[in-house]
Amino acid sequence: MIVTHSGRFHADEVFAIAMILMLGEKEVVRSRDQQVIEQAEIVLDVGGEYDPQSLRFDHHQNSFTRERSDGTPYATAGLVWEHYGIEVLAAKGLEGDYERQFALNWVDQKIIKDIDAVDNGVYSEDPRPSVSMLIGMMNASSTDDVEQQQAAFNQAIEFTSGILNNFIKTAIKEAEVVVQLEECAKNVDEGVLVLAENLPFKDFIRSHPEITRVVYPKGSEGYGVFCNGAQNHLPQRFRGLNGEDLNAVSGLTDAVFCHKSGFMSVCKSLESALFMAKSQ
């Protein structure tokens, strides 16, 4: 049995429940009654205790001070992902300790850390839409109606499970090619990484500033050039041009187009894409 608090629900405990339910069905009880809490197998976001060995995951007590290396404090979502994430990824079919750790961190950085930050009041002055805001808006208009609130909570769990599944699927795709990308990155020439196949590279290159641009196959379109950050965008003279106009400026014969911001371009041949990628 999982026990979490009653009343209004929040993204951190809803996501934590979704994680655990990926490993098997469990009864979920919403209560602040200490006797009910003591009977639980897993306690989330209530109870005033953090002890992963006994599966207690609350973060509201003054004695809890854990935070990430960048200073972002943990909430229940992050604590549960840290505890169960590797097991979830293994259950989803991801193999390899290195790959699982990569995916664990990827999901935390992409979504869980933000949920924890919001729950700890880090963005209390920020009106931006967020996953936490979306989950919060799913609460019933009045928490006095227990049945109505329970129905809203169940809907939030289902909604959250879909979101989390999509993030995990993407993380697994990224993790499955990270070793391959690291090998490719050893052969960067003049800041350009050339890929023989279209691997998911965009997150990877953000942590490799030595890679300024990537040339990669785009199927029937030819070859793409993708730039790693605004400082590496293609030259102004290419931007916003297509076909003949772009070929006239570049001296090429098969350039297709360059985005008006300069963050990417497409050419028919590998040689032309390499030329654009190395242009200053």
Helices and strands as residue ranges (DSSP letters): E 2-4, H 11-21, E 28-30, H 34-39, E 42-44, E 50-51, G 52-54, E 56-57, H 76-91, H 97-107, I 108-112, H 113-119, H 131-136, H 146-184, G 185-187, E 192-194, H 202-206, E 213-217, G 219-221, E 223-227, G 230-232, G 236-238, H 243-250, E 255-258, E 264-267, H 270-277
